[in-house]
Amino acid sequence: MTKNEGTIDRALRVIVGLVLLSLVFIGPQTMWGLIGIVPLATGLIGNCPLYSILGINTCSMKS
């Protein structure tokens, strides 16, 4: 699987994913916080399916 996310993009996705997941435990405590799994997973993997469809690549190196 090729990476299509740069370092800053990946870091922001992981941070946003963790913040959204924290909403399950603190804050409003709703299950909507589970949506944070998506940016967390794509940030950890380094590949975004939507970026692939749209032809976007924020990664500086081709792998």
C-alpha positions in Angstrom: 0.0 0.0 0.0 1.5 3.3 -1.0 1.6 6.2 1.4 -0.2 9.4 0.3 0.0 11.4 3.5 2.8 13.6 4.7 4.2 13.8 8.2 2.2 16.9 9.2 -1.0 15.5 7.7 -0.5 12.2 9.6 0.2 14.0 12.9 -2.9 16.2 12.6 -5.0 13.1 11.8 -3.7 11.2 14.9 -4.3 14.2 17.1 -7.9 14.8 15.8 -8.6 11.1 16.1 -7.5 11.0 19.7 -9.5 14.1 20.6 -12.6 12.7 19.0 -12.2 9.3 20.7 -11.8 11.1 24.0 -15.3 12.4 23.6 -16.5 8.8 24.2 -15.1 8.9 27.8 -15.2 12.6 28.7 -17.3 15.5 27.6 -20.7 14.7 26.2 -20.0 10.9 26.4 -21.8 10.0 23.1 -20.9 7.3 20.7 -20.3 9.9 18.0 -16.7 10.1 19.3 -16.1 6.7 17.7 -15.8 8.6 14.4 -12.3 9.4 15.6 -11.3 5.9 14.6 -11.2 6.9 11.0 -8.7 9.8 11.2 -6.7 7.9 13.8 -6.4 4.8 11.6 -5.6 6.7 8.4 -3.0 8.7 10.2 -1.3 5.6 11.6 -1.4 3.7 8.3 -0.4 6.7 6.2 -2.9 6.1 3.4 -6.2 7.8 3.0 -8.7 6.1 0.6 -10.3 9.5 -0.2 -7.0 11.0 -1.2 -6.4 8.0 -3.5 -9.8 8.6 -5.2 -9.2 12.4 -5.6 -5.6 12.0 -6.6 -4.2 14.0 -3.7 -0.8 13.2 -2.3 0.7 15.2 0.6 3.7 12.8 1.0 7.0 14.3 -0.1 8.5 11.0 -1.0 7.1 8.4 -3.4 7.0 4.9 -1.8 
